Amino acid sequence: MNKTPLTVHGAELLRTELHRLKTVERPNVIAAIAEARSHGDLSENAEYDAAKDRQGFIEGRIADVEGKLSSAQIIDPALLDADGRCVFGATVDLEDLESARRVIYQIVGEDEADLKAGKISVSSPIARALIGKSSGDVAEVQAPGGVREYEIIDVRYI
């Protein structure tokens, strides 16, 4: 089975979601199904159908999260020693060579990616271009608008 990289923070977020799904969402939907059943004829009961659909979604998500956690390789960026190279979990300060705009990204797992929070997926084009590079290197990223060049200003493991 392939291991999926996940940061400690990302694993904790998935565990929190799993706990909420099992302790809050699942009991709520079971209660909603019981309530809808009490209204009689199930063949024309929209509340029952909606609750069953919601139950299917919740059970599917529980299975999905459990699968992700079981196949996760949890990596703590603070414990990395990659000699200043960009690796999974690293936080990278970049400067766009065309616009001189600076950005900071952390390279994380697919489920953790959130561009607004500065977290990019390890499989994204920019992360793939950064992996293995060090401070002072230039990474060429194939973007939809053409090739973009980023200079790596700093690599941190936090």
N, C-alpha and C positions, 0 to 999 in steps of 0.2 A: 504494500500500500504506500502510495506517495505521501510524504509528509508535507504539510502546507505551513510555510513560515507565518508566524504571528508574534507580535510584540507582547510583552507582559500586559500592557495596558489594553491591547486589543482582546486578549484572552479574558481579561477581567470583564470587559464590556459584554462579551458573549456569555460569560457565566451569569452576569447580572440579568441579561435578557432572558436566558433560559430559566432562571429562578422566577422572574416575573411571569413568564408564560405559564409555568407549572403551578405557581401558587396564587396567581391573581386571574389571569386570562382564562385558563382552563376551567376553574370553578365557576367563574362568571358565565361562561358559555353553557356549561352544564345546567346551571340554574335557569338560564334563558330558555333552554330546550324544554326543561321541566315545566316552566311557566307556559310556554307555547302549547305544549301537549295538553295542559289542563283546560285549554280553550275548546277542546273537542276535535272535530273533523280535521285530520292532518292533510288531506288532499288539497284543500283550498286555504291552507294556513300559511300566509306569507311570513309571519314572524318565525314559525318553525323552520321554514326553508332557509331564511336568512341566518338563523342561529346554527343550523346544520352546516351551512356554507362557512360560517365563521369558525366553527369547530374544525372543519377540514383544513382551513388555513392555519389555525393555531397548531394542530397536530403535525402538519407538514413542516411548519417553521421549527417546532421542537425537534423533529427528526433531523432537519437540516443543521441546526445549531449543534446538536449532539454529535452529528457526523463531523462537523468542522472541528469541534473541540477534540474529538477522538483521534483525528488525523493531524492535529496541530503540532508543529515543532515550535515551542515557545522560546523566543530569543529576547534576552534582556540587553537592550542597547548599552546600558551602563557597564556591563561586564565585558563588552567587546574590546579586543585589542587588535585592530586591523591596520596598524601603522599608518594612520591618516588616510586610508583608502575609503572610498564610498562602498559601503556594504549594506545589506539589509539591516534596518533599524537606525542607520546613521542619519543625523540631521545635517543638511548641507546648505551652506550659504552660497548663493549663486548671483552672478551679475550677467544680465542679458547684454551681450556686447553691442547689439544694435541700438538699444534704447537706453543703456546704462542703468536700467531699473534693477534693483536688488530684490531677491526673493529668498525665502528660507523654506525648505521642504524636508520632511522626514520620510524616508523610504519605508513603507509598511506593507502589510499583507493586503490582499484584495478586499477583504471585508472591512478593513479599517480605513481605507482610502476616503479622504474628505478634503478636496482641494481648498475649500474655504478655510479649513483648519490647518492648511499647510502639510497635509499628509497625502503622499502620492503612492499609488500601487507599485509594487516591485515589478509588475509586468507592464507598466506604462512606458511609452516611448522615451520619456525623459529619464525615468529611473534606469531603464536598460542602457541608455547612453552614459549615465553617471557611474554605474557599477564598475569598480576596479580603478577608477581615476582618483587622483589626489589633489590637494590644494595647488593652485597654479595651473592645473590642466584645463584644457578647453574641451567641452563636450558638444558635439554636433547632434542636434535633435531634429529628426524628420517630423515636422509639424504639418498640419493641413495647409498652412499658408506658405510652406517651403521650409528650407533648412534654417534652424535657429542655432546660434552659438551662445553657449553659456560658459563663463569662466568660473571655476570653482574657487571661491574665496576662502572657505573654511569647511572642515569636516569635523563634526563633534559626535560623541556617543553619549547621549543623555537619556 
